[in-house]
Amino acid sequence: MTYHVSLAMALPLIILGALLIGYCLVDIVRTQEPLLLRKWQWALAVLVLVPIGAICYVLIQKLHLVQTAGATPEELSTSVGTHLHLPEH
């Protein structure tokens, strides 16, 4: 069984993907906040890993789902803003 996808059906997804990639690339260039990866690494990931790279950029950098590199245990927090308390040895 073969499936045929017309351009009219795929066009909205292609446009949304292109807009997401464009947003990510512009944001990578303009951002002043520290990034988890270098700017060129994020740009490469967004361009090569379509659309996963752009989705990862938005989730990690914009929604802060991953803490920045080099964070001390005291700086780590959960998504609701409470601090993690590590057991003392």
PyMOL Python script that loads the backbone (N, CA, C, O; Angstrom):
from pymol import cmd

cmd.read_pdbstr("""\
ATOM      1  N   MET A   1       0.845  -1.160   0.000  1.00  0.00           N
ATOM      2  CA  MET A   1       0.000   0.000   0.000  1.00  0.00           C
ATOM      3  C   MET A   1       0.903   1.239   0.000  1.00  0.00           C
ATOM      4  O   MET A   1       1.812   1.347   0.823  1.00  0.00           O
ATOM      5  N   THR A   2       0.660   2.137  -0.890  1.00  0.00           N
ATOM      6  CA  THR A   2       1.448   3.365  -0.957  1.00  0.00           C
ATOM      7  C   THR A   2       0.583   4.555  -0.570  1.00  0.00           C
ATOM      8  O   THR A   2      -0.624   4.588  -0.806  1.00  0.00           O
ATOM      9  N   TYR A   3       1.239   5.510   0.022  1.00  0.00           N
ATOM     10  CA  TYR A   3       0.551   6.730   0.426  1.00  0.00           C
ATOM     11  C   TYR A   3       1.104   7.885  -0.394  1.00  0.00           C
ATOM     12  O   TYR A   3       2.309   7.972  -0.631  1.00  0.00           O
ATOM     13  N   HIS A   4       0.234   8.750  -0.813  1.00  0.00           N
ATOM     14  CA  HIS A   4       0.636   9.914  -1.574  1.00  0.00           C
ATOM     15  C   HIS A   4       0.269  11.154  -0.771  1.00  0.00           C
ATOM     16  O   HIS A   4      -0.886  11.353  -0.394  1.00  0.00           O
ATOM     17  N   VAL A   5       1.257  11.965  -0.523  1.00  0.00           N
ATOM     18  CA  VAL A   5       1.037  13.208   0.205  1.00  0.00           C
ATOM     19  C   VAL A   5       1.173  14.347  -0.793  1.00  0.00           C
ATOM     20  O   VAL A   5       2.207  14.503  -1.442  1.00  0.00           O
ATOM     21  N   SER A   6       0.147  15.117  -0.903  1.00  0.00           N
ATOM     22  CA  SER A   6       0.199  16.241  -1.833  1.00  0.00           C
ATOM     23  C   SER A   6       0.955  17.401  -1.191  1.00  0.00           C
ATOM     24  O   SER A   6       1.077  17.497   0.030  1.00  0.00           O
ATOM     25  N   LEU A   7       1.447  18.257  -2.041  1.00  0.00           N
ATOM     26  CA  LEU A   7       2.156  19.438  -1.561  1.00  0.00           C
ATOM     27  C   LEU A   7       1.234  20.325  -0.728  1.00  0.00           C
ATOM     28  O   LEU A   7       1.682  20.954   0.230  1.00  0.00           O
ATOM     29  N   ALA A   8      -0.031  20.380  -1.080  1.00  0.00           N
ATOM     30  CA  ALA A   8      -0.999  21.192  -0.335  1.00  0.00           C
ATOM     31  C   ALA A   8      -1.153  20.689   1.101  1.00  0.00           C
ATOM     32  O   ALA A   8      -1.397  21.474   2.016  1.00  0.00           O
ATOM     33  N   MET A   9      -1.010  19.379   1.290  1.00  0.00           N
ATOM     34  CA  MET A   9      -1.114  18.823   2.644  1.00  0.00           C
ATOM     35  C   MET A   9       0.165  19.079   3.448  1.00  0.00           C
ATOM     36  O   MET A   9       0.098  19.317   4.654  1.00  0.00           O
ATOM     37  N   ALA A  10       1.316  19.031   2.795  1.00  0.00           N
ATOM     38  CA  ALA A  10       2.589  19.163   3.482  1.00  0.00           C
ATOM     39  C   ALA A  10       3.013  20.622   3.661  1.00  0.00           C
ATOM     40  O   ALA A  10       3.825  20.922   4.536  1.00  0.00           O
ATOM     41  N   LEU A  11       2.485  21.518   2.856  1.00  0.00           N
ATOM     42  CA  LEU A  11       2.913  22.914   2.883  1.00  0.00           C
ATOM     43  C   LEU A  11       2.779  23.591   4.246  1.00  0.00           C
ATOM     44  O   LEU A  11       3.707  24.293   4.646  1.00  0.00           O
ATOM     45  N   PRO A  12       1.687  23.421   4.977  1.00  0.00           N
ATOM     46  CA  PRO A  12       1.614  24.068   6.302  1.00  0.00           C
ATOM     47  C   PRO A  12       2.723  23.589   7.255  1.00  0.00           C
ATOM     48  O   PRO A  12       3.283  24.393   8.000  1.00  0.00           O
ATOM     49  N   LEU A  13       3.038  22.306   7.234  1.00  0.00           N
ATOM     50  CA  LEU A  13       4.116  21.807   8.094  1.00  0.00           C
ATOM     51  C   LEU A  13       5.472  22.335   7.654  1.00  0.00           C
ATOM     52  O   LEU A  13       6.321  22.645   8.490  1.00  0.00           O
ATOM     53  N   ILE A  14       5.678  22.439   6.361  1.00  0.00           N
ATOM     54  CA  ILE A  14       6.937  22.977   5.844  1.00  0.00           C
ATOM     55  C   ILE A  14       7.097  24.438   6.251  1.00  0.00           C
ATOM     56  O   ILE A  14       8.182  24.858   6.653  1.00  0.00           O
ATOM     57  N   ILE A  15       6.026  25.204   6.149  1.00  0.00           N
ATOM     58  CA  ILE A  15       6.070  26.628   6.529  1.00  0.00           C
ATOM     59  C   ILE A  15       6.311  26.777   8.028  1.00  0.00           C
ATOM     60  O   ILE A  15       7.133  27.594   8.443  1.00  0.00           O
ATOM     61  N   LEU A  16       5.601  25.993   8.844  1.00  0.00           N
ATOM     62  CA  LEU A  16       5.807  26.070  10.296  1.00  0.00           C
ATOM     63  C   LEU A  16       7.233  25.674  10.677  1.00  0.00           C
ATOM     64  O   LEU A  16       7.842  26.301  11.544  1.00  0.00           O
ATOM     65  N   GLY A  17       7.760  24.645  10.036  1.00  0.00           N
ATOM     66  CA  GLY A  17       9.138  24.226  10.306  1.00  0.00           C
ATOM     67  C   GLY A  17      10.138  25.302   9.930  1.00  0.00           C
ATOM     68  O   GLY A  17      11.085  25.563  10.671  1.00  0.00           O
ATOM     69  N   ALA A  18       9.929  25.926   8.784  1.00  0.00           N
ATOM     70  CA  ALA A  18      10.825  26.995   8.341  1.00  0.00           C
ATOM     71  C   ALA A  18      10.755  28.195   9.283  1.00  0.00           C
ATOM     72  O   ALA A  18      11.779  28.799   9.602  1.00  0.00           O
ATOM     73  N   LEU A  19       9.553  28.537   9.725  1.00  0.00           N
ATOM     74  CA  LEU A  19       9.410  29.650  10.672  1.00  0.00           C
ATOM     75  C   LEU A  19      10.085  29.345  12.009  1.00  0.00           C
ATOM     76  O   LEU A  19      10.721  30.224  12.590  1.00  0.00           O
ATOM     77  N   LEU A  20       9.956  28.119  12.500  1.00  0.00           N
ATOM     78  CA  LEU A  20      10.599  27.731  13.753  1.00  0.00           C
ATOM     79  C   LEU A  20      12.109  27.787  13.623  1.00  0.00           C
ATOM     80  O   LEU A  20      12.788  28.292  14.517  1.00  0.00           O
ATOM     81  N   ILE A  21      12.642  27.280  12.528  1.00  0.00           N
ATOM     82  CA  ILE A  21      14.087  27.323  12.302  1.00  0.00           C
ATOM     83  C   ILE A  21      14.562  28.768  12.189  1.00  0.00           C
ATOM     84  O   ILE A  21      15.591  29.128  12.760  1.00  0.00           O
ATOM     85  N   GLY A  22      13.823  29.596  11.459  1.00  0.00           N
ATOM     86  CA  GLY A  22      14.172  31.011  11.339  1.00  0.00           C
ATOM     87  C   GLY A  22      14.160  31.716  12.683  1.00  0.00           C
ATOM     88  O   GLY A  22      15.070  32.484  12.992  1.00  0.00           O
ATOM     89  N   TYR A  23      13.129  31.459  13.487  1.00  0.00           N
ATOM     90  CA  TYR A  23      13.057  32.061  14.823  1.00  0.00           C
ATOM     91  C   TYR A  23      14.274  31.660  15.661  1.00  0.00           C
ATOM     92  O   TYR A  23      14.903  32.504  16.299  1.00  0.00           O
ATOM     93  N   CYS A  24      14.594  30.377  15.651  1.00  0.00           N
ATOM     94  CA  CYS A  24      15.715  29.886  16.458  1.00  0.00           C
ATOM     95  C   CYS A  24      17.029  30.510  16.017  1.00  0.00           C
ATOM     96  O   CYS A  24      17.825  30.929  16.858  1.00  0.00           O
ATOM     97  N   LEU A  25      17.270  30.579  14.716  1.00  0.00           N
ATOM     98  CA  LEU A  25      18.529  31.140  14.228  1.00  0.00           C
ATOM     99  C   LEU A  25      18.656  32.623  14.564  1.00  0.00           C
ATOM    100  O   LEU A  25      19.724  33.082  14.971  1.00  0.00           O
ATOM    101  N   VAL A  26      17.578  33.364  14.397  1.00  0.00           N
ATOM    102  CA  VAL A  26      17.613  34.794  14.748  1.00  0.00           C
ATOM    103  C   VAL A  26      17.830  34.958  16.254  1.00  0.00           C
ATOM    104  O   VAL A  26      18.598  35.822  16.677  1.00  0.00           O
ATOM    105  N   ASP A  27      17.169  34.148  17.055  1.00  0.00           N
ATOM    106  CA  ASP A  27      17.307  34.236  18.501  1.00  0.00           C
ATOM    107  C   ASP A  27      18.719  33.857  18.943  1.00  0.00           C
ATOM    108  O   ASP A  27      19.271  34.478  19.852  1.00  0.00           O
ATOM    109  N   ILE A  28      19.302  32.851  18.314  1.00  0.00           N
ATOM    110  CA  ILE A  28      20.675  32.448  18.644  1.00  0.00           C
ATOM    111  C   ILE A  28      21.639  33.600  18.392  1.00  0.00           C
ATOM    112  O   ILE A  28      22.521  33.867  19.209  1.00  0.00           O
ATOM    113  N   VAL A  29      21.474  34.277  17.270  1.00  0.00           N
ATOM    114  CA  VAL A  29      22.372  35.377  16.916  1.00  0.00           C
ATOM    115  C   VAL A  29      22.184  36.561  17.861  1.00  0.00           C
ATOM    116  O   VAL A  29      23.167  37.184  18.261  1.00  0.00           O
ATOM    117  N   ARG A  30      20.954  36.881  18.224  1.00  0.00           N
ATOM    118  CA  ARG A  30      20.661  38.088  19.010  1.00  0.00           C
ATOM    119  C   ARG A  30      20.793  37.912  20.524  1.00  0.00           C
ATOM    120  O   ARG A  30      20.926  38.906  21.238  1.00  0.00           O
ATOM    121  N   THR A  31      20.762  36.690  21.028  1.00  0.00           N
ATOM    122  CA  THR A  31      20.704  36.490  22.472  1.00  0.00           C
ATOM    123  C   THR A  31      21.976  36.957  23.168  1.00  0.00           C
ATOM    124  O   THR A  31      23.083  36.790  22.657  1.00  0.00           O
ATOM    125  N   GLN A  32      21.794  37.537  24.326  1.00  0.00           N
ATOM    126  CA  GLN A  32      22.909  37.981  25.150  1.00  0.00           C
ATOM    127  C   GLN A  32      23.084  37.091  26.377  1.00  0.00           C
ATOM    128  O   GLN A  32      24.115  37.160  27.046  1.00  0.00           O
ATOM    129  N   GLU A  33      22.102  36.266  26.675  1.00  0.00           N
ATOM    130  CA  GLU A  33      22.188  35.392  27.842  1.00  0.00           C
ATOM    131  C   GLU A  33      23.101  34.210  27.535  1.00  0.00           C
ATOM    132  O   GLU A  33      23.243  33.822  26.376  1.00  0.00           O
ATOM    133  N   PRO A  34      23.719  33.637  28.566  1.00  0.00           N
ATOM    134  CA  PRO A  34      24.606  32.496  28.334  1.00  0.00           C
ATOM    135  C   PRO A  34      23.825  31.288  27.830  1.00  0.00           C
ATOM    136  O   PRO A  34      22.730  30.994  28.310  1.00  0.00           O
ATOM    137  N   LEU A  35      24.400  30.602  26.865  1.00  0.00           N
ATOM    138  CA  LEU A  35      23.767  29.435  26.269  1.00  0.00           C
ATOM    139  C   LEU A  35      24.444  28.170  26.771  1.00  0.00           C
ATOM    140  O   LEU A  35      25.611  28.192  27.161  1.00  0.00           O
ATOM    141  N   LEU A  36      23.709  27.074  26.758  1.00  0.00           N
ATOM    142  CA  LEU A  36      24.264  25.792  27.176  1.00  0.00           C
ATOM    143  C   LEU A  36      25.348  25.339  26.205  1.00  0.00           C
ATOM    144  O   LEU A  36      26.343  24.744  26.619  1.00  0.00           O
ATOM    145  N   LEU A  37      25.164  25.615  24.927  1.00  0.00           N
ATOM    146  CA  LEU A  37      26.167  25.334  23.893  1.00  0.00           C
ATOM    147  C   LEU A  37      26.628  26.652  23.294  1.00  0.00           C
ATOM    148  O   LEU A  37      26.002  27.692  23.503  1.00  0.00           O
ATOM    149  N   ARG A  38      27.723  26.605  22.551  1.00  0.00           N
ATOM    150  CA  ARG A  38      28.161  27.805  21.835  1.00  0.00           C
ATOM    151  C   ARG A  38      27.148  28.134  20.749  1.00  0.00           C
ATOM    152  O   ARG A  38      26.396  27.262  20.315  1.00  0.00           O
ATOM    153  N   LYS A  39      27.125  29.389  20.308  1.00  0.00           N
ATOM    154  CA  LYS A  39      26.144  29.818  19.303  1.00  0.00           C
ATOM    155  C   LYS A  39      26.270  29.007  18.019  1.00  0.00           C
ATOM    156  O   LYS A  39      25.257  28.603  17.448  1.00  0.00           O
ATOM    157  N   TRP A  40      27.492  28.761  17.553  1.00  0.00           N
ATOM    158  CA  TRP A  40      27.661  28.020  16.312  1.00  0.00           C
ATOM    159  C   TRP A  40      27.183  26.580  16.462  1.00  0.00           C
ATOM    160  O   TRP A  40      26.704  25.981  15.499  1.00  0.00           O
ATOM    161  N   GLN A  41      27.309  26.017  17.673  1.00  0.00           N
ATOM    162  CA  GLN A  41      26.843  24.653  17.894  1.00  0.00           C
ATOM    163  C   GLN A  41      25.316  24.579  17.856  1.00  0.00           C
ATOM    164  O   GLN A  41      24.744  23.650  17.285  1.00  0.00           O
ATOM    165  N   TRP A  42      24.663  25.569  18.469  1.00  0.00           N
ATOM    166  CA  TRP A  42      23.202  25.601  18.417  1.00  0.00           C
ATOM    167  C   TRP A  42      22.723  25.794  16.985  1.00  0.00           C
ATOM    168  O   TRP A  42      21.783  25.130  16.546  1.00  0.00           O
ATOM    169  N   ALA A  43      23.371  26.708  16.250  1.00  0.00           N
ATOM    170  CA  ALA A  43      22.963  26.960  14.869  1.00  0.00           C
ATOM    171  C   ALA A  43      23.125  25.702  14.018  1.00  0.00           C
ATOM    172  O   ALA A  43      22.260  25.387  13.200  1.00  0.00           O
ATOM    173  N   LEU A  44      24.222  24.991  14.207  1.00  0.00           N
ATOM    174  CA  LEU A  44      24.439  23.751  13.466  1.00  0.00           C
ATOM    175  C   LEU A  44      23.385  22.702  13.815  1.00  0.00           C
ATOM    176  O   LEU A  44      22.865  22.020  12.931  1.00  0.00           O
ATOM    177  N   ALA A  45      23.073  22.578  15.097  1.00  0.00           N
ATOM    178  CA  ALA A  45      22.056  21.612  15.533  1.00  0.00           C
ATOM    179  C   ALA A  45      20.692  21.959  14.944  1.00  0.00           C
ATOM    180  O   ALA A  45      19.962  21.071  14.504  1.00  0.00           O
ATOM    181  N   VAL A  46      20.346  23.236  14.932  1.00  0.00           N
ATOM    182  CA  VAL A  46      19.045  23.665  14.394  1.00  0.00           C
ATOM    183  C   VAL A  46      18.963  23.384  12.895  1.00  0.00           C
ATOM    184  O   VAL A  46      17.914  22.975  12.397  1.00  0.00           O
ATOM    185  N   LEU A  47      20.064  23.603  12.175  1.00  0.00           N
ATOM    186  CA  LEU A  47      20.050  23.416  10.725  1.00  0.00           C
ATOM    187  C   LEU A  47      20.168  21.961  10.297  1.00  0.00           C
ATOM    188  O   LEU A  47      19.580  21.567   9.290  1.00  0.00           O
ATOM    189  N   VAL A  48      20.916  21.158  11.044  1.00  0.00           N
ATOM    190  CA  VAL A  48      21.153  19.771  10.633  1.00  0.00           C
ATOM    191  C   VAL A  48      20.079  18.831  11.167  1.00  0.00           C
ATOM    192  O   VAL A  48      19.646  17.921  10.460  1.00  0.00           O
ATOM    193  N   LEU A  49      19.651  19.040  12.389  1.00  0.00           N
ATOM    194  CA  LEU A  49      18.688  18.140  13.025  1.00  0.00           C
ATOM    195  C   LEU A  49      17.264  18.693  12.927  1.00  0.00           C
ATOM    196  O   LEU A  49      16.612  18.951  13.939  1.00  0.00           O
ATOM    197  N   VAL A  50      16.805  18.866  11.715  1.00  0.00           N
ATOM    198  CA  VAL A  50      15.471  19.433  11.479  1.00  0.00           C
ATOM    199  C   VAL A  50      14.425  18.379  11.797  1.00  0.00           C
ATOM    200  O   VAL A  50      14.574  17.247  11.337  1.00  0.00           O
ATOM    201  N   PRO A  51      13.396  18.670  12.538  1.00  0.00           N
ATOM    202  CA  PRO A  51      13.101  19.827  13.379  1.00  0.00           C
ATOM    203  C   PRO A  51      13.539  19.631  14.829  1.00  0.00           C
ATOM    204  O   PRO A  51      13.292  20.493  15.671  1.00  0.00           O
ATOM    205  N   ILE A  52      14.187  18.504  15.125  1.00  0.00           N
ATOM    206  CA  ILE A  52      14.564  18.184  16.508  1.00  0.00           C
ATOM    207  C   ILE A  52      15.487  19.242  17.110  1.00  0.00           C
ATOM    208  O   ILE A  52      15.327  19.605  18.276  1.00  0.00           O
ATOM    209  N   GLY A  53      16.451  19.741  16.331  1.00  0.00           N
ATOM    210  CA  GLY A  53      17.385  20.751  16.839  1.00  0.00           C
ATOM    211  C   GLY A  53      16.677  22.018  17.287  1.00  0.00           C
ATOM    212  O   GLY A  53      16.994  22.571  18.340  1.00  0.00           O
ATOM    213  N   ALA A  54      15.718  22.480  16.490  1.00  0.00           N
ATOM    214  CA  ALA A  54      14.972  23.693  16.838  1.00  0.00           C
ATOM    215  C   ALA A  54      14.095  23.459  18.059  1.00  0.00           C
ATOM    216  O   ALA A  54      13.994  24.323  18.930  1.00  0.00           O
ATOM    217  N   ILE A  55      13.466  22.302  18.126  1.00  0.00           N
ATOM    218  CA  ILE A  55      12.621  21.984  19.288  1.00  0.00           C
ATOM    219  C   ILE A  55      13.472  21.902  20.550  1.00  0.00           C
ATOM    220  O   ILE A  55      13.076  22.405  21.601  1.00  0.00           O
ATOM    221  N   CYS A  56      14.637  21.272  20.451  1.00  0.00           N
ATOM    222  CA  CYS A  56      15.542  21.186  21.608  1.00  0.00           C
ATOM    223  C   CYS A  56      16.008  22.575  22.044  1.00  0.00           C
ATOM    224  O   CYS A  56      16.090  22.852  23.240  1.00  0.00           O
ATOM    225  N   TYR A  57      16.312  23.443  21.086  1.00  0.00           N
ATOM    226  CA  TYR A  57      16.730  24.805  21.426  1.00  0.00           C
ATOM    227  C   TYR A  57      15.644  25.527  22.216  1.00  0.00           C
ATOM    228  O   TYR A  57      15.915  26.144  23.246  1.00  0.00           O
ATOM    229  N   VAL A  58      14.426  25.441  21.726  1.00  0.00           N
ATOM    230  CA  VAL A  58      13.321  26.126  22.418  1.00  0.00           C
ATOM    231  C   VAL A  58      13.115  25.536  23.813  1.00  0.00           C
ATOM    232  O   VAL A  58      12.965  26.283  24.780  1.00  0.00           O
ATOM    233  N   LEU A  59      13.106  24.217  23.927  1.00  0.00           N
ATOM    234  CA  LEU A  59      12.875  23.590  25.229  1.00  0.00           C
ATOM    235  C   LEU A  59      14.007  23.870  26.210  1.00  0.00           C
ATOM    236  O   LEU A  59      13.757  24.175  27.376  1.00  0.00           O
ATOM    237  N   ILE A  60      15.233  23.770  25.752  1.00  0.00           N
ATOM    238  CA  ILE A  60      16.382  23.894  26.654  1.00  0.00           C
ATOM    239  C   ILE A  60      16.715  25.346  26.950  1.00  0.00           C
ATOM    240  O   ILE A  60      16.896  25.711  28.112  1.00  0.00           O
ATOM    241  N   GLN A  61      16.800  26.175  25.929  1.00  0.00           N
ATOM    242  CA  GLN A  61      17.255  27.553  26.135  1.00  0.00           C
ATOM    243  C   GLN A  61      16.135  28.521  26.487  1.00  0.00           C
ATOM    244  O   GLN A  61      16.324  29.396  27.331  1.00  0.00           O
ATOM    245  N   LYS A  62      15.000  28.386  25.872  1.00  0.00           N
ATOM    246  CA  LYS A  62      13.933  29.355  26.105  1.00  0.00           C
ATOM    247  C   LYS A  62      13.046  28.978  27.290  1.00  0.00           C
ATOM    248  O   LYS A  62      12.611  29.856  28.036  1.00  0.00           O
ATOM    249  N   LEU A  63      12.777  27.705  27.472  1.00  0.00           N
ATOM    250  CA  LEU A  63      11.925  27.277  28.581  1.00  0.00           C
ATOM    251  C   LEU A  63      12.742  26.825  29.787  1.00  0.00           C
ATOM    252  O   LEU A  63      12.178  26.461  30.818  1.00  0.00           O
ATOM    253  N   HIS A  64      14.066  26.846  29.662  1.00  0.00           N
ATOM    254  CA  HIS A  64      14.999  26.531  30.749  1.00  0.00           C
ATOM    255  C   HIS A  64      14.715  25.174  31.386  1.00  0.00           C
ATOM    256  O   HIS A  64      14.660  25.057  32.610  1.00  0.00           O
ATOM    257  N   LEU A  65      14.534  24.143  30.547  1.00  0.00           N
ATOM    258  CA  LEU A  65      14.294  22.809  31.076  1.00  0.00           C
ATOM    259  C   LEU A  65      15.580  22.125  31.526  1.00  0.00           C
ATOM    260  O   LEU A  65      15.527  21.102  32.209  1.00  0.00           O
ATOM    261  N   VAL A  66      16.729  22.673  31.154  1.00  0.00           N
ATOM    262  CA  VAL A  66      18.016  22.144  31.590  1.00  0.00           C
ATOM    263  C   VAL A  66      18.791  23.305  32.196  1.00  0.00           C
ATOM    264  O   VAL A  66      18.808  24.409  31.651  1.00  0.00           O
ATOM    265  N   GLN A  67      19.425  23.044  33.319  1.00  0.00           N
ATOM    266  CA  GLN A  67      20.209  24.090  33.970  1.00  0.00           C
ATOM    267  C   GLN A  67      21.464  24.374  33.156  1.00  0.00           C
ATOM    268  O   GLN A  67      21.916  23.516  32.399  1.00  0.00           O
ATOM    269  N   THR A  68      22.030  25.562  33.302  1.00  0.00           N
ATOM    270  CA  THR A  68      23.216  25.930  32.554  1.00  0.00           C
ATOM    271  C   THR A  68      24.416  25.133  33.028  1.00  0.00           C
ATOM    272  O   THR A  68      24.460  24.671  34.168  1.00  0.00           O
ATOM    273  N   ALA A  69      25.373  24.981  32.158  1.00  0.00           N
ATOM    274  CA  ALA A  69      26.581  24.221  32.475  1.00  0.00           C
ATOM    275  C   ALA A  69      27.338  24.900  33.614  1.00  0.00           C
ATOM    276  O   ALA A  69      27.396  26.128  33.688  1.00  0.00           O
ATOM    277  N   GLY A  70      27.906  24.106  34.484  1.00  0.00           N
ATOM    278  CA  GLY A  70      28.703  24.631  35.578  1.00  0.00           C
ATOM    279  C   GLY A  70      27.896  25.079  36.783  1.00  0.00           C
ATOM    280  O   GLY A  70      28.446  25.707  37.687  1.00  0.00           O
ATOM    281  N   ALA A  71      26.616  24.776  36.819  1.00  0.00           N
ATOM    282  CA  ALA A  71      25.792  25.174  37.954  1.00  0.00           C
ATOM    283  C   ALA A  71      26.159  24.329  39.174  1.00  0.00           C
ATOM    284  O   ALA A  71      26.328  23.113  39.076  1.00  0.00           O
ATOM    285  N   THR A  72      26.275  24.982  40.299  1.00  0.00           N
ATOM    286  CA  THR A  72      26.562  24.263  41.535  1.00  0.00           C
ATOM    287  C   THR A  72      25.278  23.608  42.032  1.00  0.00           C
ATOM    288  O   THR A  72      24.188  24.021  41.639  1.00  0.00           O
ATOM    289  N   PRO A  73      25.387  22.592  42.889  1.00  0.00           N
ATOM    290  CA  PRO A  73      24.173  21.944  43.403  1.00  0.00           C
ATOM    291  C   PRO A  73      23.219  22.920  44.078  1.00  0.00           C
ATOM    292  O   PRO A  73      22.004  22.729  44.037  1.00  0.00           O
ATOM    293  N   GLU A  74      23.763  23.969  44.703  1.00  0.00           N
ATOM    294  CA  GLU A  74      22.904  24.948  45.371  1.00  0.00           C
ATOM    295  C   GLU A  74      22.096  25.777  44.375  1.00  0.00           C
ATOM    296  O   GLU A  74      21.025  26.282  44.709  1.00  0.00           O
ATOM    297  N   GLU A  75      22.613  25.916  43.145  1.00  0.00           N
ATOM    298  CA  GLU A  75      21.928  26.720  42.141  1.00  0.00           C
ATOM    299  C   GLU A  75      20.852  25.941  41.397  1.00  0.00           C
ATOM    300  O   GLU A  75      19.997  26.539  40.743  1.00  0.00           O
ATOM    301  N   LEU A  76      20.883  24.629  41.488  1.00  0.00           N
ATOM    302  CA  LEU A  76      19.898  23.815  40.789  1.00  0.00           C
ATOM    303  C   LEU A  76      18.540  23.957  41.453  1.00  0.00           C
ATOM    304  O   LEU A  76      18.434  23.970  42.680  1.00  0.00           O
ATOM    305  N   SER A  77      17.517  24.060  40.644  1.00  0.00           N
ATOM    306  CA  SER A  77      16.168  24.174  41.188  1.00  0.00           C
ATOM    307  C   SER A  77      15.222  23.356  40.335  1.00  0.00           C
ATOM    308  O   SER A  77      15.537  23.008  39.197  1.00  0.00           O
ATOM    309  N   THR A  78      14.070  23.055  40.887  1.00  0.00           N
ATOM    310  CA  THR A  78      13.066  22.321  40.131  1.00  0.00           C
ATOM    311  C   THR A  78      12.249  23.306  39.313  1.00  0.00           C
ATOM    312  O   THR A  78      12.429  24.518  39.429  1.00  0.00           O
ATOM    313  N   SER A  79      11.361  22.791  38.494  1.00  0.00           N
ATOM    314  CA  SER A  79      10.582  23.662  37.610  1.00  0.00           C
ATOM    315  C   SER A  79       9.614  24.557  38.384  1.00  0.00           C
ATOM    316  O   SER A  79       9.164  25.567  37.844  1.00  0.00           O
ATOM    317  N   VAL A  80       9.280  24.218  39.635  1.00  0.00           N
ATOM    318  CA  VAL A  80       8.375  25.065  40.408  1.00  0.00           C
ATOM    319  C   VAL A  80       9.135  26.088  41.236  1.00  0.00           C
ATOM    320  O   VAL A  80       8.525  26.879  41.955  1.00  0.00           O
ATOM    321  N   GLY A  81      10.475  26.080  41.142  1.00  0.00           N
ATOM    322  CA  GLY A  81      11.253  27.116  41.787  1.00  0.00           C
ATOM    323  C   GLY A  81      11.789  26.768  43.152  1.00  0.00           C
ATOM    324  O   GLY A  81      12.497  27.585  43.742  1.00  0.00           O
ATOM    325  N   THR A  82      11.493  25.605  43.686  1.00  0.00           N
ATOM    326  CA  THR A  82      12.043  25.242  44.980  1.00  0.00           C
ATOM    327  C   THR A  82      13.427  24.647  44.794  1.00  0.00           C
ATOM    328  O   THR A  82      13.702  24.004  43.781  1.00  0.00           O
ATOM    329  N   HIS A  83      14.285  24.857  45.760  1.00  0.00           N
ATOM    330  CA  HIS A  83      15.658  24.378  45.660  1.00  0.00           C
ATOM    331  C   HIS A  83      15.737  22.914  46.052  1.00  0.00           C
ATOM    332  O   HIS A  83      15.006  22.445  46.924  1.00  0.00           O
ATOM    333  N   LEU A  84      16.639  22.205  45.391  1.00  0.00           N
ATOM    334  CA  LEU A  84      16.904  20.819  45.749  1.00  0.00           C
ATOM    335  C   LEU A  84      17.772  20.793  46.994  1.00  0.00           C
ATOM    336  O   LEU A  84      18.711  21.581  47.107  1.00  0.00           O
ATOM    337  N   HIS A  85      17.485  19.932  47.896  1.00  0.00           N
ATOM    338  CA  HIS A  85      18.305  19.783  49.099  1.00  0.00           C
ATOM    339  C   HIS A  85      19.017  18.454  49.031  1.00  0.00           C
ATOM    340  O   HIS A  85      18.402  17.390  49.106  1.00  0.00           O
ATOM    341  N   LEU A  86      20.342  18.537  48.885  1.00  0.00           N
ATOM    342  CA  LEU A  86      21.137  17.327  48.802  1.00  0.00           C
ATOM    343  C   LEU A  86      21.481  16.831  50.196  1.00  0.00           C
ATOM    344  O   LEU A  86      21.766  17.639  51.080  1.00  0.00           O
ATOM    345  N   PRO A  87      21.462  15.521  50.413  1.00  0.00           N
ATOM    346  CA  PRO A  87      21.789  14.998  51.739  1.00  0.00           C
ATOM    347  C   PRO A  87      23.262  15.248  52.071  1.00  0.00           C
ATOM    348  O   PRO A  87      24.139  15.131  51.215  1.00  0.00           O
ATOM    349  N   GLU A  88      23.503  15.587  53.308  1.00  0.00           N
ATOM    350  CA  GLU A  88      24.885  15.820  53.751  1.00  0.00           C
ATOM    351  C   GLU A  88      25.496  14.496  54.167  1.00  0.00           C
ATOM    352  O   GLU A  88      24.835  13.665  54.789  1.00  0.00           O
ATOM    353  N   HIS A  89      26.738  14.308  53.827  1.00  0.00           N
ATOM    354  CA  HIS A  89      27.427  13.058  54.204  1.00  0.00           C
ATOM    355  C   HIS A  89      28.326  13.294  55.375  1.00  0.00           C
ATOM    356  O   HIS A  89      28.990  12.368  55.839  1.00  0.00           O
TER     357      HIS A  89
END
""", "prot")
cmd.dss("prot")
cmd.show_as("cartoon", "prot")
cmd.util.cbc("prot")
cmd.orient("prot")
